[in-house]
Amino acid sequence: MQEVLTAQDQRDEGPRAAAARFILRPSVQGAIMALIVLNAITLGLETSGRAMAAFGDVLMALDRLFLWIFTIEILARIYAFRGRFFRDPWGIFDLLVIAIAWLPATGPLSVLRALRVLRVLRLISMMPRLRIVVEAMLHAVPGIGAIALLMVILYYVAAVIATKLFADTHPQFFGTIGESMYTLFQIMTLESWSMGIVRPVMEASPQAWLFFIPFILIATFVMLNLFIGVIIESIQTLRKQREEAEALPGLDPAVVMRELRALREEVAALRTTLGPR
């Protein structure tokens, strides 16, 4: 849970504070996580014709029971935390997941019935370690975007070269730039790249390895490791920020992290304004 009890909440003996303390109990959180896992199992069993034939009514009743429990839990969180619930992105995520589960399962919206499995994603919001990974990936989006743009440029240049070199002998792989980019993507994944693509090309162009080997080294080993490096750095940075925030007593870690990010943005803007010395 991202919601935390403030000092006022801890002193307050009203029903809202009592509800908040109850919701944040480890036993309650563990029970909700167990129900989410059980719901995931029942949703999986509903895809089995044999299971539905034998226990269809029971599975549907359990699914409806789980949905009511999760709905009551969300309403209790909204009651306990009020406006703070809607300032928490994970709270909004949980609310949307449960709201989607209540959409009609018949008529033109019947396809949305499959989206009930999104309830399993609530495990992300319930487990702090999973939240850190997801938040780190979102935090790394700017860096990943720069690497993705670099990869697109690399693919375009390589596709143009490959089309000019191998379009005449192997049009099924390199007939157009689009086909070349798809073939190069397959090579990057190392899926049948040697026996399926490169060796047949080398039968007609023995020196083709001079193009493919550097491309594999750059696209597969360098570029993908850059993606991994950016995400790992983001995870480490976010974890360090959380540890620093949690080390400050009496403060909400989420609020402290937002303040730290805002302060860094202000320092960066100030440096840009002052310019180099």
MOFEN-V970290 format. One record per residue. N is the residue number from 1. RES is the residue in one letter. PSI is psi as a letter, one per 30 degrees, with the letter a starting at -180 (999 if undefined). BURIAL is + if it has 16 or more other C-alpha atoms within 10 Angstrom, else -. Layout:
# MOFEN-V970290
N	RES	PSI	BURIAL
N	RES	PSI	BURIAL
This chain:
# MOFEN-V970290
1	M	k	-
2	Q	f	+
3	E	k	+
4	V	l	+
5	L	k	+
6	T	l	-
7	A	e	-
8	Q	e	-
9	D	e	+
10	Q	e	-
11	R	f	-
12	D	k	-
13	E	g	-
14	G	l	-
15	P	e	-
16	R	e	+
17	A	e	+
18	A	e	-
19	A	e	-
20	A	e	+
21	R	e	-
22	F	e	-
23	I	e	+
24	L	g	+
25	R	k	-
26	P	e	-
27	S	e	-
28	V	e	-
29	Q	e	+
30	G	e	-
31	A	e	-
32	I	e	+
33	M	e	+
34	A	e	-
35	L	e	+
36	I	e	+
37	V	e	+
38	L	e	+
39	N	e	+
40	A	e	+
41	I	e	-
42	T	e	+
43	L	e	+
44	G	e	-
45	L	f	+
46	E	f	+
47	T	f	-
48	S	k	-
49	G	e	-
50	R	e	-
51	A	e	-
52	M	e	-
53	A	e	-
54	A	e	-
55	F	g	-
56	G	e	+
57	D	e	-
58	V	e	-
59	L	e	+
60	M	e	-
61	A	e	-
62	L	e	+
63	D	e	+
64	R	e	-
65	L	e	-
66	F	e	+
67	L	e	+
68	W	e	-
69	I	e	-
70	F	e	+
71	T	e	+
72	I	e	-
73	E	e	-
74	I	e	+
75	L	e	-
76	A	e	+
77	R	e	+
78	I	e	+
79	Y	e	+
80	A	e	+
81	F	f	+
82	R	b	-
83	G	f	-
84	R	f	-
85	F	e	+
86	F	f	-
87	R	f	-
88	D	j	-
89	P	e	-
90	W	e	+
91	G	e	+
92	I	e	-
93	F	e	-
94	D	e	+
95	L	e	+
96	L	e	-
97	V	e	+
98	I	e	+
99	A	e	-
100	I	e	-
101	A	f	+
102	W	f	+
103	L	l	-
104	P	k	-
105	A	g	-
106	T	l	-
107	G	a	-
108	P	f	-
109	L	g	-
110	S	f	-
111	V	f	-
112	L	f	-
113	R	e	-
114	A	f	-
115	L	f	-
116	R	f	+
117	V	f	+
118	L	f	+
119	R	f	+
120	V	e	+
121	L	f	-
122	R	f	+
123	L	e	+
124	I	e	+
125	S	f	+
126	M	f	+
127	M	j	-
128	P	e	-
129	R	e	-
130	L	e	-
131	R	e	+
132	I	e	+
133	V	e	+
134	V	e	+
135	E	e	-
136	A	e	+
137	M	e	+
138	L	e	-
139	H	f	+
140	A	g	+
141	V	e	-
142	P	e	-
143	G	e	-
144	I	e	+
145	G	e	-
146	A	e	-
147	I	e	+
148	A	e	+
149	L	e	-
150	L	e	-
151	M	e	+
152	V	e	-
153	I	e	-
154	L	e	-
155	Y	e	+
156	Y	e	+
157	V	e	-
158	A	e	+
159	A	e	+
160	V	e	+
161	I	e	+
162	A	e	+
163	T	e	+
164	K	e	-
165	L	e	-
166	F	g	+
167	A	e	+
168	D	e	-
169	T	e	-
170	H	i	-
171	P	f	-
172	Q	f	-
173	F	e	+
174	F	h	+
175	G	e	+
176	T	l	+
177	I	e	+
178	G	e	-
179	E	e	+
180	S	e	+
181	M	e	+
182	Y	e	+
183	T	e	+
184	L	e	+
185	F	e	+
186	Q	e	-
187	I	e	+
188	M	e	+
189	T	f	-
190	L	g	-
191	E	j	-
192	S	h	-
193	W	e	+
194	S	d	-
195	M	f	-
196	G	f	-
197	I	e	+
198	V	e	+
199	R	e	-
200	P	e	-
201	V	e	+
202	M	f	-
203	E	e	-
204	A	e	-
205	S	i	-
206	P	f	-
207	Q	g	-
208	A	f	+
209	W	f	-
210	L	f	-
211	F	e	-
212	F	e	+
213	I	e	-
214	P	e	-
215	F	e	+
216	I	e	+
217	L	e	-
218	I	e	+
219	A	e	+
220	T	e	+
221	F	e	-
222	V	e	-
223	M	e	+
224	L	e	-
225	N	f	-
226	L	e	-
227	F	e	+
228	I	e	-
229	G	e	-
230	V	e	+
231	I	e	+
232	I	e	+
233	E	e	-
234	S	e	+
235	I	e	+
236	Q	e	-
237	T	e	-
238	L	e	+
239	R	e	+
240	K	e	-
241	Q	e	+
242	R	e	+
243	E	e	-
244	E	e	-
245	A	e	+
246	E	f	+
247	A	f	-
248	L	j	-
249	P	k	-
250	G	g	-
251	L	k	-
252	D	j	+
253	P	e	+
254	A	e	+
255	V	e	-
256	V	e	+
257	M	e	+
258	R	e	-
259	E	e	-
260	L	e	-
261	R	e	-
262	A	e	-
263	L	e	-
264	R	e	-
265	E	e	-
266	E	e	-
267	V	e	-
268	A	e	-
269	A	e	-
270	L	e	-
271	R	e	-
272	T	e	-
273	T	e	-
274	L	e	-
275	G	l	-
276	P	k	-
277	R	999	-
